[in-house]
Amino acid sequence: MNQLATQRYRREITLLLSAALVIFVVTVIIGILNGADLVEFDIKTILTHVHAGTLGWITIAVFASVLWLFGDGEVSGWQEALPGLLTPLSVVVIAVYVVAFWTTVGTFRPVMGTITGLVIAAYFVWTVARARRRVLSTPHWGMLVALFTSVTGAVFGVLYAFMISTGHRLLPEGGEDAHPATMVVGFLLPVGMSVTEWWLRPDTLSTPADRAGLWQMGSLLAGSVILVVGLLLDAPPLIGLSLPLEIVAVVLFLVRNGRAMRATDWAEPSPARFFTFSALAIVANIVYFAYLVIRYEGDFDLVPTRLLLVLDHMMFVGVMTMAIFGLLTAITAERRGVLTWADQWIFWLTTCGLVGFMLGLLADLAWMKRVSTPAMGVGILLGLLTFGFRLRAVIEADPEGSPA
């Protein structure tokens, strides 16, 4: 069944996902060339690589997920109209923001960051308004937490960008770390958990979050706040204090979703294995984060860059890209006949390439990183191409869902 056909905002969802697929190509190509040590990029290009992924790929996919999760039920007035306005606006604004990272370090970058932050805030306001009219399952609560912390993280990012462009210190010493910390712990972890549970256990969407689910998302939110305060105050003990809350959230996530994860058939080209891999990457991420906090006593300025890159890619690729690929696999399942042979290659090239890339960084083995990066990149590019064709086929089968 075409699941998109049942969605009120199917036009907006397909436009957002299509845009995310296109923008992410920029991230992957830069990543392949940089990771294989073929090109040494300047800082502007590296920041383009990061933000085309975090905003153009992940945040836009989150917007599509929010419209899917909160778009049902009775809707009228501004709540009905706003997604139609925000969808093309968010695509254009984020695309221009990515270009701003590539071309300038001046005030144009923080100005576009401010506009992007306002767009995220508008999605958050719409989501809160919609939340008052429906049952809130654990994935719904997770998306609310994620959007709230994304707005907060955007504020820190804009302040840091203005600080760079003007030379005026707008954040305390070391406070620039609050931006990535907010986005990783406060935004990406609840999104990864929400998308994974949503598709591994879709029956839970119609039931209110249980106490364990509320504690899970509440612990993530509290841990994120404590972590950010610790970074802003340069207080390593507070950073360490955030860790038990994040561990509690992950344990609850495993307990609640473990049965569905254990049922995954890794040989079957199904959405489940993407979501289960994403869930396992969430666990690995927290374990590794705990190691870094303990090993370097909460002072991330002491952590070698290569070890931080492991943490970043474990989250951006292991958790989020695999979760989004799972989502795309699920909603384009009826078009599996398009490039059928690609499913196994997408999954195994991406996962094995990622594992090899991280091991290369951990062991400081340049050759392993150089070999694994192209494998991971080709797997992702093949996924973008395959899901792009399949999404187009789904849209063509439902002309009313075609984006304008």
LUMKOLTOR-631641 format. One record per residue (C-alpha): residue number from 0; residue in one letter; x, y, z. Coordinates in nm, 3 decimals, always signed. Example, Ala and Ser with C-alpha at 12.3 -4.5 7.8 and 13.67 -1.06 7.14 Angstrom:
2
ATOM:0:A:+1.230:-0.450:+0.780;
ATOM:1:S:+1.367:-0.106:+0.714;
END
This chain:
404
ATOM:0:M:+0.000:+0.000:+0.000;
ATOM:1:N:+0.118:+0.352:-0.080;
ATOM:2:Q:+0.145:+0.489:+0.275;
ATOM:3:L:+0.208:+0.839:+0.143;
ATOM:4:A:-0.134:+0.838:-0.022;
ATOM:5:T:-0.303:+0.839:+0.319;
ATOM:6:Q:-0.114:+1.147:+0.442;
ATOM:7:R:-0.280:+1.488:+0.441;
ATOM:8:Y:+0.053:+1.657:+0.368;
ATOM:9:R:+0.184:+1.404:+0.115;
ATOM:10:R:+0.278:+1.680:-0.133;
ATOM:11:E:+0.488:+1.853:+0.131;
ATOM:12:I:+0.641:+1.528:+0.259;
ATOM:13:T:+0.752:+1.417:-0.087;
ATOM:14:L:+0.897:+1.759:-0.168;
ATOM:15:L:+1.093:+1.765:+0.158;
ATOM:16:L:+1.231:+1.413:+0.117;
ATOM:17:S:+1.321:+1.477:-0.248;
ATOM:18:A:+1.509:+1.793:-0.151;
ATOM:19:A:+1.690:+1.611:+0.131;
ATOM:20:L:+1.811:+1.344:-0.113;
ATOM:21:V:+1.952:+1.607:-0.349;
ATOM:22:I:+2.123:+1.826:-0.087;
ATOM:23:F:+2.287:+1.529:+0.084;
ATOM:24:V:+2.483:+1.455:-0.234;
ATOM:25:V:+2.699:+1.759:-0.151;
ATOM:26:T:+2.788:+1.615:+0.190;
ATOM:27:V:+2.871:+1.271:+0.052;
ATOM:28:I:+3.095:+1.388:-0.233;
ATOM:29:I:+3.296:+1.619:-0.007;
ATOM:30:G:+3.317:+1.339:+0.251;
ATOM:31:I:+3.451:+1.085:+0.001;
ATOM:32:L:+3.720:+1.319:-0.129;
ATOM:33:N:+3.821:+1.432:+0.219;
ATOM:34:G:+3.807:+1.093:+0.391;
ATOM:35:A:+4.008:+0.925:+0.116;
ATOM:36:D:+4.269:+1.202:+0.150;
ATOM:37:L:+4.229:+1.295:-0.216;
ATOM:38:V:+4.160:+1.662:-0.148;
ATOM:39:E:+4.246:+1.879:+0.151;
ATOM:40:F:+3.951:+2.114:+0.193;
ATOM:41:D:+3.942:+2.450:+0.367;
ATOM:42:I:+3.726:+2.512:+0.672;
ATOM:43:K:+3.441:+2.663:+0.468;
ATOM:44:T:+3.405:+2.346:+0.262;
ATOM:45:I:+3.421:+2.124:+0.570;
ATOM:46:L:+3.146:+2.330:+0.734;
ATOM:47:T:+2.946:+2.296:+0.413;
ATOM:48:H:+2.993:+1.919:+0.437;
ATOM:49:V:+2.866:+1.919:+0.796;
ATOM:50:H:+2.567:+2.150:+0.751;
ATOM:51:A:+2.449:+2.007:+0.419;
ATOM:52:G:+2.419:+1.685:+0.617;
ATOM:53:T:+2.277:+1.810:+0.946;
ATOM:54:L:+2.037:+2.062:+0.792;
ATOM:55:G:+1.985:+1.962:+0.429;
ATOM:56:W:+1.957:+1.591:+0.500;
ATOM:57:I:+1.861:+1.532:+0.862;
ATOM:58:T:+1.660:+1.844:+0.955;
ATOM:59:I:+1.459:+1.844:+0.632;
ATOM:60:A:+1.382:+1.473:+0.683;
ATOM:61:V:+1.271:+1.559:+1.039;
ATOM:62:F:+1.035:+1.822:+0.897;
ATOM:63:A:+0.882:+1.553:+0.672;
ATOM:64:S:+0.851:+1.315:+0.968;
ATOM:65:V:+0.681:+1.580:+1.181;
ATOM:66:L:+0.422:+1.650:+0.908;
ATOM:67:W:+0.358:+1.275:+0.887;
ATOM:68:L:+0.328:+1.220:+1.263;
ATOM:69:F:+0.128:+1.530:+1.352;
ATOM:70:G:-0.065:+1.593:+1.033;
ATOM:71:D:-0.360:+1.362:+1.094;
ATOM:72:G:-0.685:+1.443:+1.272;
ATOM:73:E:-0.897:+1.756:+1.251;
ATOM:74:V:-0.706:+2.057:+1.120;
ATOM:75:S:-0.814:+2.400:+1.000;
ATOM:76:G:-0.709:+2.763:+0.974;
ATOM:77:W:-0.342:+2.850:+1.006;
ATOM:78:Q:-0.255:+2.499:+1.121;
ATOM:79:E:-0.380:+2.360:+0.791;
ATOM:80:A:-0.214:+2.626:+0.577;
ATOM:81:L:+0.126:+2.666:+0.746;
ATOM:82:P:+0.292:+2.343:+0.620;
ATOM:83:G:+0.218:+2.443:+0.261;
ATOM:84:L:+0.406:+2.770:+0.317;
ATOM:85:L:+0.688:+2.632:+0.533;
ATOM:86:T:+0.778:+2.340:+0.306;
ATOM:87:P:+0.912:+2.530:+0.000;
ATOM:88:L:+1.044:+2.805:+0.227;
ATOM:89:S:+1.245:+2.562:+0.439;
ATOM:90:V:+1.397:+2.394:+0.131;
ATOM:91:V:+1.505:+2.727:-0.022;
ATOM:92:V:+1.632:+2.875:+0.305;
ATOM:93:I:+1.838:+2.569:+0.399;
ATOM:94:A:+1.981:+2.538:+0.046;
ATOM:95:V:+2.089:+2.905:+0.055;
ATOM:96:Y:+2.231:+2.857:+0.406;
ATOM:97:V:+2.445:+2.566:+0.282;
ATOM:98:V:+2.575:+2.788:+0.000;
ATOM:99:A:+2.649:+3.058:+0.258;
ATOM:100:F:+2.879:+2.819:+0.443;
ATOM:101:W:+3.058:+2.741:+0.117;
ATOM:102:T:+3.111:+3.100:+0.008;
ATOM:103:T:+3.149:+3.329:+0.307;
ATOM:104:V:+3.245:+3.378:+0.669;
ATOM:105:G:+3.080:+3.721:+0.683;
ATOM:106:T:+2.749:+3.832:+0.829;
ATOM:107:F:+2.546:+3.668:+0.550;
ATOM:108:R:+2.606:+3.332:+0.718;
ATOM:109:P:+2.459:+3.421:+1.061;
ATOM:110:V:+2.176:+3.612:+0.891;
ATOM:111:M:+2.079:+3.296:+0.702;
ATOM:112:G:+2.126:+3.101:+1.023;
ATOM:113:T:+1.877:+3.331:+1.195;
ATOM:114:I:+1.624:+3.279:+0.916;
ATOM:115:T:+1.678:+2.903:+0.931;
ATOM:116:G:+1.628:+2.911:+1.308;
ATOM:117:L:+1.300:+3.097:+1.261;
ATOM:118:V:+1.183:+2.830:+1.015;
ATOM:119:I:+1.266:+2.555:+1.267;
ATOM:120:A:+1.084:+2.755:+1.536;
ATOM:121:A:+0.778:+2.780:+1.308;
ATOM:122:Y:+0.772:+2.401:+1.268;
ATOM:123:F:+0.801:+2.368:+1.646;
ATOM:124:V:+0.508:+2.607:+1.705;
ATOM:125:W:+0.295:+2.417:+1.452;
ATOM:126:T:+0.389:+2.083:+1.610;
ATOM:127:V:+0.301:+2.203:+1.960;
ATOM:128:A:-0.035:+2.328:+1.832;
ATOM:129:R:-0.105:+1.995:+1.662;
ATOM:130:A:+0.007:+1.802:+1.972;
ATOM:131:R:-0.284:+1.947:+2.166;
ATOM:132:R:-0.528:+1.771:+1.932;
ATOM:133:R:-0.399:+1.415:+1.930;
ATOM:134:V:-0.274:+1.121:+2.133;
ATOM:135:L:+0.097:+1.160:+2.203;
ATOM:136:S:+0.296:+0.839:+2.176;
ATOM:137:T:+0.663:+0.814:+2.268;
ATOM:138:P:+0.777:+0.899:+1.910;
ATOM:139:H:+0.555:+1.208:+1.919;
ATOM:140:W:+0.712:+1.322:+2.246;
ATOM:141:G:+1.056:+1.253:+2.102;
ATOM:142:M:+0.992:+1.479:+1.804;
ATOM:143:L:+0.867:+1.756:+2.034;
ATOM:144:V:+1.185:+1.730:+2.243;
ATOM:145:A:+1.398:+1.725:+1.928;
ATOM:146:L:+1.240:+2.035:+1.775;
ATOM:147:F:+1.265:+2.227:+2.103;
ATOM:148:T:+1.636:+2.151:+2.140;
ATOM:149:S:+1.692:+2.219:+1.769;
ATOM:150:V:+1.562:+2.573:+1.819;
ATOM:151:T:+1.795:+2.611:+2.118;
ATOM:152:G:+2.089:+2.472:+1.923;
ATOM:153:A:+2.014:+2.708:+1.635;
ATOM:154:V:+2.040:+3.005:+1.873;
ATOM:155:F:+2.384:+2.893:+1.990;
ATOM:156:G:+2.494:+2.835:+1.631;
ATOM:157:V:+2.383:+3.181:+1.519;
ATOM:158:L:+2.554:+3.348:+1.815;
ATOM:159:Y:+2.875:+3.163:+1.733;
ATOM:160:A:+2.852:+3.263:+1.367;
ATOM:161:F:+2.799:+3.630:+1.459;
ATOM:162:M:+3.095:+3.598:+1.695;
ATOM:163:I:+3.315:+3.477:+1.409;
ATOM:164:S:+3.196:+3.739:+1.162;
ATOM:165:T:+3.209:+4.040:+1.397;
ATOM:166:G:+3.486:+3.946:+1.638;
ATOM:167:H:+3.264:+4.019:+1.937;
ATOM:168:R:+3.241:+3.746:+2.201;
ATOM:169:L:+2.874:+3.656:+2.239;
ATOM:170:L:+2.928:+3.323:+2.417;
ATOM:171:P:+3.143:+3.244:+2.723;
ATOM:172:E:+3.485:+3.091:+2.670;
ATOM:173:G:+3.432:+2.742:+2.531;
ATOM:174:G:+3.060:+2.809:+2.486;
ATOM:175:E:+3.083:+2.741:+2.113;
ATOM:176:D:+3.074:+2.370:+2.199;
ATOM:177:A:+2.715:+2.416:+2.320;
ATOM:178:H:+2.589:+2.425:+1.961;
ATOM:179:P:+2.709:+2.077:+1.848;
ATOM:180:A:+2.635:+1.927:+2.189;
ATOM:181:T:+2.275:+2.048:+2.181;
ATOM:182:M:+2.225:+1.920:+1.829;
ATOM:183:V:+2.377:+1.576:+1.892;
ATOM:184:V:+2.237:+1.490:+2.237;
ATOM:185:G:+1.923:+1.702:+2.244;
ATOM:186:F:+1.819:+1.679:+1.879;
ATOM:187:L:+1.963:+1.376:+1.702;
ATOM:188:L:+1.925:+1.118:+1.981;
ATOM:189:P:+1.549:+1.173:+2.035;
ATOM:190:V:+1.496:+1.187:+1.658;
ATOM:191:G:+1.683:+0.859:+1.608;
ATOM:192:M:+1.486:+0.693:+1.888;
ATOM:193:S:+1.155:+0.830:+1.761;
ATOM:194:V:+1.197:+0.729:+1.398;
ATOM:195:T:+1.325:+0.385:+1.495;
ATOM:196:E:+1.040:+0.310:+1.734;
ATOM:197:W:+0.782:+0.459:+1.496;
ATOM:198:W:+0.867:+0.216:+1.218;
ATOM:199:L:+0.975:-0.088:+1.420;
ATOM:200:R:+0.656:-0.070:+1.628;
ATOM:201:P:+0.402:+0.134:+1.428;
ATOM:202:D:+0.118:+0.010:+1.650;
ATOM:203:T:+0.250:+0.230:+1.934;
ATOM:204:L:+0.162:+0.552:+1.748;
ATOM:205:S:-0.204:+0.525:+1.840;
ATOM:206:T:-0.145:+0.480:+2.214;
ATOM:207:P:-0.028:+0.737:+2.470;
ATOM:208:A:+0.334:+0.713:+2.578;
ATOM:209:D:+0.377:+0.489:+2.880;
ATOM:210:R:+0.572:+0.594:+3.188;
ATOM:211:A:+0.894:+0.437:+3.057;
ATOM:212:G:+0.861:+0.623:+2.727;
ATOM:213:L:+0.809:+0.955:+2.904;
ATOM:214:W:+1.108:+0.892:+3.130;
ATOM:215:Q:+1.314:+0.801:+2.825;
ATOM:216:M:+1.251:+1.127:+2.642;
ATOM:217:G:+1.252:+1.332:+2.962;
ATOM:218:S:+1.594:+1.195:+3.056;
ATOM:219:L:+1.732:+1.291:+2.716;
ATOM:220:L:+1.597:+1.643:+2.750;
ATOM:221:A:+1.732:+1.684:+3.104;
ATOM:222:G:+2.068:+1.537:+3.004;
ATOM:223:S:+2.092:+1.775:+2.710;
ATOM:224:V:+2.016:+2.078:+2.926;
ATOM:225:I:+2.271:+1.979:+3.190;
ATOM:226:L:+2.535:+1.908:+2.923;
ATOM:227:V:+2.485:+2.247:+2.759;
ATOM:228:V:+2.493:+2.433:+3.091;
ATOM:229:G:+2.813:+2.247:+3.177;
ATOM:230:L:+2.973:+2.352:+2.850;
ATOM:231:L:+2.860:+2.714:+2.883;
ATOM:232:L:+2.997:+2.733:+3.237;
ATOM:233:D:+3.308:+2.528:+3.151;
ATOM:234:A:+3.210:+2.291:+3.432;
ATOM:235:P:+3.326:+1.932:+3.356;
ATOM:236:P:+3.138:+1.789:+3.659;
ATOM:237:L:+2.809:+1.902:+3.505;
ATOM:238:I:+2.908:+1.746:+3.174;
ATOM:239:G:+2.970:+1.420:+3.357;
ATOM:240:L:+2.638:+1.454:+3.539;
ATOM:241:S:+2.452:+1.452:+3.207;
ATOM:242:L:+2.587:+1.107:+3.127;
ATOM:243:P:+2.373:+0.897:+3.370;
ATOM:244:L:+2.056:+1.056:+3.231;
ATOM:245:E:+2.153:+0.968:+2.876;
ATOM:246:I:+2.238:+0.613:+2.983;
ATOM:247:V:+1.896:+0.580:+3.151;
ATOM:248:A:+1.729:+0.694:+2.829;
ATOM:249:V:+1.917:+0.438:+2.619;
ATOM:250:V:+1.847:+0.154:+2.862;
ATOM:251:L:+1.476:+0.235:+2.857;
ATOM:252:F:+1.486:+0.254:+2.478;
ATOM:253:L:+1.642:-0.093:+2.459;
ATOM:254:V:+1.400:-0.245:+2.709;
ATOM:255:R:+1.099:-0.104:+2.526;
ATOM:256:N:+1.212:-0.193:+2.173;
ATOM:257:G:+1.443:-0.490:+2.227;
ATOM:258:R:+1.192:-0.753:+2.116;
ATOM:259:A:+1.131:-0.583:+1.782;
ATOM:260:M:+1.505:-0.543:+1.730;
ATOM:261:R:+1.575:-0.910:+1.802;
ATOM:262:A:+1.321:-1.012:+1.540;
ATOM:263:T:+1.522:-0.842:+1.263;
ATOM:264:D:+1.634:-1.063:+0.976;
ATOM:265:W:+1.969:-0.915:+0.869;
ATOM:266:A:+1.968:-1.099:+0.537;
ATOM:267:E:+1.626:-0.967:+0.437;
ATOM:268:P:+1.632:-0.632:+0.249;
ATOM:269:S:+1.368:-0.477:+0.472;
ATOM:270:P:+1.332:-0.145:+0.657;
ATOM:271:A:+1.374:-0.326:+0.990;
ATOM:272:R:+1.746:-0.385:+0.956;
ATOM:273:F:+1.810:-0.014:+0.891;
ATOM:274:F:+1.616:+0.078:+1.204;
ATOM:275:T:+1.780:-0.192:+1.414;
ATOM:276:F:+2.127:-0.084:+1.301;
ATOM:277:S:+2.030:+0.274:+1.388;
ATOM:278:A:+1.919:+0.159:+1.734;
ATOM:279:L:+2.245:-0.028:+1.792;
ATOM:280:A:+2.437:+0.281:+1.681;
ATOM:281:I:+2.249:+0.482:+1.945;
ATOM:282:V:+2.375:+0.241:+2.210;
ATOM:283:A:+2.729:+0.250:+2.071;
ATOM:284:N:+2.716:+0.629:+2.062;
ATOM:285:I:+2.631:+0.658:+2.432;
ATOM:286:V:+2.891:+0.398:+2.531;
ATOM:287:Y:+3.156:+0.581:+2.331;
ATOM:288:F:+3.045:+0.921:+2.463;
ATOM:289:A:+3.074:+0.783:+2.818;
ATOM:290:Y:+3.427:+0.663:+2.741;
ATOM:291:L:+3.528:+1.009:+2.616;
ATOM:292:V:+3.376:+1.184:+2.918;
ATOM:293:I:+3.553:+0.951:+3.162;
ATOM:294:R:+3.882:+0.933:+2.970;
ATOM:295:Y:+3.916:+1.311:+2.932;
ATOM:296:E:+3.735:+1.408:+3.254;
ATOM:297:G:+3.460:+1.594:+3.072;
ATOM:298:D:+3.700:+1.833:+2.892;
ATOM:299:F:+3.626:+1.782:+2.522;
ATOM:300:D:+3.895:+2.033:+2.427;
ATOM:301:L:+4.142:+1.756:+2.514;
ATOM:302:V:+3.979:+1.495:+2.287;
ATOM:303:P:+4.176:+1.435:+1.964;
ATOM:304:T:+3.989:+1.542:+1.651;
ATOM:305:R:+3.991:+1.194:+1.502;
ATOM:306:L:+3.810:+1.057:+1.809;
ATOM:307:L:+3.547:+1.330:+1.785;
ATOM:308:L:+3.500:+1.241:+1.419;
ATOM:309:V:+3.415:+0.886:+1.528;
ATOM:310:L:+3.145:+1.024:+1.759;
ATOM:311:D:+3.007:+1.249:+1.483;
ATOM:312:H:+2.988:+0.983:+1.213;
ATOM:313:M:+2.849:+0.724:+1.452;
ATOM:314:M:+2.558:+0.964:+1.504;
ATOM:315:F:+2.520:+1.126:+1.160;
ATOM:316:V:+2.560:+0.808:+0.954;
ATOM:317:G:+2.509:+0.520:+1.198;
ATOM:318:V:+2.201:+0.661:+1.368;
ATOM:319:M:+2.043:+0.921:+1.142;
ATOM:320:T:+2.129:+0.820:+0.785;
ATOM:321:M:+2.039:+0.459:+0.855;
ATOM:322:A:+1.711:+0.566:+1.017;
ATOM:323:I:+1.621:+0.789:+0.721;
ATOM:324:F:+1.715:+0.512:+0.476;
ATOM:325:G:+1.485:+0.284:+0.674;
ATOM:326:L:+1.206:+0.539:+0.649;
ATOM:327:L:+1.258:+0.571:+0.273;
ATOM:328:T:+1.268:+0.192:+0.235;
ATOM:329:A:+0.936:+0.167:+0.419;
ATOM:330:I:+0.746:+0.435:+0.230;
ATOM:331:T:+0.873:+0.323:-0.111;
ATOM:332:A:+0.829:-0.051:-0.045;
ATOM:333:E:+0.568:-0.088:-0.319;
ATOM:334:R:+0.832:+0.024:-0.572;
ATOM:335:R:+1.099:-0.226:-0.468;
ATOM:336:G:+1.103:-0.336:-0.832;
ATOM:337:V:+1.304:-0.022:-0.913;
ATOM:338:L:+1.674:-0.113:-0.881;
ATOM:339:T:+1.593:-0.421:-0.672;
ATOM:340:W:+1.955:-0.536:-0.681;
ATOM:341:A:+2.065:-0.218:-0.500;
ATOM:342:D:+1.911:-0.297:-0.160;
ATOM:343:Q:+2.184:-0.529:-0.036;
ATOM:344:W:+2.462:-0.309:-0.172;
ATOM:345:I:+2.319:+0.003:-0.003;
ATOM:346:F:+2.299:-0.161:+0.337;
ATOM:347:W:+2.624:-0.353:+0.344;
ATOM:348:L:+2.846:-0.094:+0.173;
ATOM:349:T:+2.720:+0.179:+0.405;
ATOM:350:T:+2.740:-0.019:+0.729;
ATOM:351:C:+3.069:-0.197:+0.659;
ATOM:352:G:+3.220:+0.123:+0.522;
ATOM:353:L:+3.113:+0.311:+0.834;
ATOM:354:V:+3.255:+0.049:+1.069;
ATOM:355:G:+3.585:+0.043:+0.876;
ATOM:356:F:+3.600:+0.424:+0.874;
ATOM:357:M:+3.551:+0.444:+1.251;
ATOM:358:L:+3.801:+0.167:+1.322;
ATOM:359:G:+4.053:+0.344:+1.100;
ATOM:360:L:+4.012:+0.662:+1.303;
ATOM:361:L:+4.019:+0.482:+1.639;
ATOM:362:A:+4.336:+0.291:+1.550;
ATOM:363:D:+4.480:+0.590:+1.361;
ATOM:364:L:+4.521:+0.375:+1.048;
ATOM:365:A:+4.508:+0.608:+0.749;
ATOM:366:W:+4.491:+0.325:+0.493;
ATOM:367:M:+4.180:+0.178:+0.654;
ATOM:368:K:+4.007:+0.515:+0.655;
ATOM:369:R:+4.101:+0.574:+0.290;
ATOM:370:V:+3.959:+0.239:+0.184;
ATOM:371:S:+3.645:+0.253:+0.396;
ATOM:372:T:+3.541:+0.608:+0.312;
ATOM:373:P:+3.471:+0.544:-0.059;
ATOM:374:A:+3.284:+0.223:+0.027;
ATOM:375:M:+3.060:+0.409:+0.273;
ATOM:376:G:+3.016:+0.700:+0.032;
ATOM:377:V:+2.927:+0.480:-0.265;
ATOM:378:G:+2.673:+0.294:-0.050;
ATOM:379:I:+2.509:+0.621:+0.053;
ATOM:380:L:+2.512:+0.763:-0.301;
ATOM:381:L:+2.356:+0.442:-0.432;
ATOM:382:G:+2.090:+0.478:-0.163;
ATOM:383:L:+2.018:+0.838:-0.261;
ATOM:384:L:+1.985:+0.738:-0.626;
ATOM:385:T:+1.770:+0.432:-0.557;
ATOM:386:F:+1.535:+0.599:-0.313;
ATOM:387:G:+1.512:+0.902:-0.537;
ATOM:388:F:+1.389:+0.686:-0.827;
ATOM:389:R:+1.153:+0.490:-0.603;
ATOM:390:L:+1.012:+0.803:-0.442;
ATOM:391:R:+0.947:+0.946:-0.787;
ATOM:392:A:+0.769:+0.624:-0.885;
ATOM:393:V:+0.550:+0.648:-0.574;
ATOM:394:I:+0.467:+1.009:-0.654;
ATOM:395:E:+0.379:+0.927:-1.014;
ATOM:396:A:+0.147:+0.652:-0.894;
ATOM:397:D:-0.036:+0.913:-0.687;
ATOM:398:P:-0.046:+1.232:-0.900;
ATOM:399:E:-0.222:+1.429:-0.626;
ATOM:400:G:+0.084:+1.374:-0.407;
ATOM:401:S:+0.326:+1.517:-0.660;
ATOM:402:P:+0.505:+1.825:-0.538;
ATOM:403:A:+0.432:+2.141:-0.731;
END
